[in-house]
Amino acid sequence: MIRQQHREAEWMVCAILLCLSEWSAAQISYSVSEEVDKGTVVGNLAKDLNIHTQQLEERGFRIVSGYSKNYFEANLRTGALVVNDRIDREELCPNLPKCTLNIEGLLSHPMNMYRIEVSIVDINDNAPSFLEQTHVFNISESSSTGERYPLPIAQDADTGSNSVKTYKLSPNEHFSIDVSSGGESASAELVLQKALDREKQTTIKVTLTAVDGGKPARSGTMHIFVNVIDVNDNTPSFSKPIYKVRVSENAPIGTTILKLSATDSDEGSNADIRFHLMRRGNVDSPEKFIVSPESGEITVKAKLDYEESNAYELRVQATDQGASPRSGYSKVLVEVVDVNDNAPEISITSLMSPVKESAEIGTVVALVTVTDKDGGQNGLTTCQIKDSVPFTLTSNYKNYYSLIVDGLLDREIVSQYNVTITATDEGSPPLSSTAVITVQVSDINDNAPRFPEGNIHIYVKENSKVGDIITTTTAQDADTNENAKLTYSLMDTYPKSFPISTVVNINSETGDIVSLQSFNYEELKTFQFKVQATDSGVPPLSSNVTVNVLILDENDNNPTILAPYSEHGSVNSESIPYSAEVGYFVAKIRAVDADSGYNALLSYHLSEPKGNNLFRIGTSTGEIRTKRRMSDNDLKTHPLVVLVSDNGEPSLSATVSIDVVVVESTADIQTQFRHVPIKEESFSDLNLYLLIAIVSVSVIFLLSLISLIAVRCHRTDGSFSRYSAPMITTHPDGSWSYSKSTQQYDVCFSSDTLKSDVVVFPAPFPPVDAELISINGGDTFTRTQTLPSTDKVRVMAHKSQGIVSDLRLYFFTECGLIPKAGNCLRATVKISLRLVLSLTIMYLCVI
């Protein structure tokens, strides 16, 4: 604005000086080609004005013009007029045959003004082009040779010799081209050279090429499709070959500017004429005008603007309605009359949107250009921003402005600004226009994802389905788009005995945590891992949340009866003397439950035949004892069923059957060796581990046996005299006492083979018929027996079978229902040690 006022003051001073003093004026004409380089010399001002170069500099010679750009400047040292900016003739003088720029040269002291006219010479920098890629002609097969059809005119922004000069047609047997050069540009007509035959060829395709007169020449092409139609032998004819009409640029839409007239010598539908506008000539002619197909009235279709185009050339077509329609053509030249009706125009270039929220003050957002097609006072404009926004306009040069950042931006507070720019001219009354620049504030990754809480606690029931969503973790990010696009991932785990990826998985997009296995409370009670939410910004930001998973126990395990008593399906036997006192220990049932809490709290219940009521069982201990002394009416065999129940919901149970046999004396009580029934199953991993253990122990035992035999073979006969016949003493609870003359070993096999190891302890050799005390039942009895060797072997065989069965059951219990390599290997080592110790003791007992 300041520069504009300064320019206006400068012109006023010049006018006053010219009016009050003697001045001289002259006009010099130069010519220069468009698109020449900056600095190109146009002419020698000092020579043509007959002024010494020193005077040019002393008197402040300068070039002034009313154009938006300073296209020329004077070199005061050389006195030459040189090009100062890019010159585009098509931009300065569109559709004009001659283009000149009028500038003034001013000298001070005294004031002299010299008018300088520079003619812009066109160069061939634009190729001809057609408005359409294809054009269709409907030509009757009865058309006579020599008939002509006007072809679409090519447009060339260049003028003079560089405009379209000729047309060419691709070779064909039916058509030729007739080019006429009238005025600035050439036109062409399609000439039928050979009669058409629709039955032989229904469509003919040729290529029309427009060539300008430049050196080198440029060209453009379009495709012509000729549809051969049947006979309609009269073509509509317009009353004039060319129509001319004038219309004001402010003519209302719908104003009729011309009524076409055409005739057809045919009758009926062949003489029924319809009018149409063709897409040729000026680019927007059909968009500005419309013709009524029936009446031929041409009316204004859109707002006309003299500054946009001062003339239009319409090509009209009259087509009859015959079975094979024929068309006649004419031309309408429309001249637009100018009025002062232009408001300032605001154009936005180089819009830098979106703008980062971290943009500094002074950052250029857009370039704004204000133009007014009117001249004089009506073309002077001012520009400003409405409303309060963190942006401002700075003037670059004349009507060129820069929209820059003038405050801090924060996308999380305001993500979009609508900047309204108002431009007002100085006409009377003034006209104004506004433009709204939408400035998007782009996000930067300055906010990390946030979880609503630091720890998440999840309670999951065991035996839940694989693939169930156990929880969903969700984080929020104040950023947007990629900076707010979160991906979820799993991190470390506690305990670290297993990778978390084998237990759970997380949907990286939704945060859904899905179980990959059915949880077993007996194997895993709790575990912990972290979920990381990471955004997609650069660099990415992330945050974590700790997830604690607690497995809730379900009552999914039945109580298991421990050896030496098997579960329901076989009958176990125990013997008691007829003289048993009240509270006599009969047997102890042991059971375990893999569950926990109330689901593993076991209770024991006894079922006897009606009317018996001889035994009782401890509901918590599982010990079976007598409730009263025996009577003669009691049965000799008492079938008992023990029910072991847990306290889960619903309650699970297991049963075991025991036949208690009443014997006359304690001498008839013998330890029963039970066989744990083994189900025939397919060879599994458990059997493989057990087989490895048995083979290993057998090899160790065989090597030990060979070593002992070798040692015994080297002993003298006297060395055996120190040992007397071995003696084995059995006890009611299943333990043995082994002795020789010098020492005695008590070999104790607990009835709970799965929980107790074999215990061997030395003791003084007891005298014959010594009194032994059972530590299990608390009952005292006397029994000492020396077994023959055959009996010992038989007893050892039974004992071996019992040990093997108990160890196999122990192996299955330790290894688990779902075999795991670590558990099975530990069970294998324990079984190996127990077998070695047991077999060694039995071997000592035998020998």
Secondary structure, 3 states (H helix, E strand, C coil): CHHHHHHHHHHHHHHHHHHHCCCCEEEEEEEEECCCCCCCEEEEHHHHHCCCHHHHHHCCCEEECCCCCCCEEEECCCCEEEECCCCCHHHHCCCCCCCEEEEEEEECCCCEEEEEEEEEECCCCCCCECCCCEEEEEEECCCCCCCEEECCCCECCCCHHHCEEEEEECCCCCEEEEEEEECCEEEEEEEECCCCCCCCCCEEEEEEEEEECCCCCCEEEEEEEEEEECCCCCCCEECCCEEEEEEECCCCCCCEEEECCEECCCCHHHHCEEEEEECCCCCCHHHHEEECCCCCEEEECCCCCCCCCCEEEEEEEEEECCCCCCEEEEEEEEEEECCCCCCCEEEEECCCCCEECCCCCCCEEEEEEEECCCCHHHHCEEEEECCCCCEEEEEEECCEEEEEECCCCCCCCCCEEEEEEEEEECCCCCCEEEEEEEEEEECCCCCCCECCCCEEEEEEECCCCCCCEEEECCCECCCCHHHHCCEEEEEEEECCCCCHHHCEEECCCCCEEEECCCCCCCCCCEEEEEEEEECCCCCCCEEEEEEEEEEECCCCCCCEECCCCCCCCCEEEEEEECCCCCCCEEEECCEECCCCHHHHCCEEEEECCCCCCCEEECCCCCEEEECCCCCCCCCCEEEEEEEEECCCCCCCEEEEEEEEEEECCHHHCCCCCCCCCCCCCCCCHHHHHHHHHHHHHHHHHHHHHHHHHHHHHCCCHHHHCCCCCCEEEECCCCCEEEECCCCEEEEECCCCCCCCCCEEEEECCCCCCCCEECCCCCCEECCCCCCCHHHHHHHHHHHHHHHHHHHHHHHHHHHCCCCCHHHHHHHHHHHHHHHHHHHHHHHHHHC
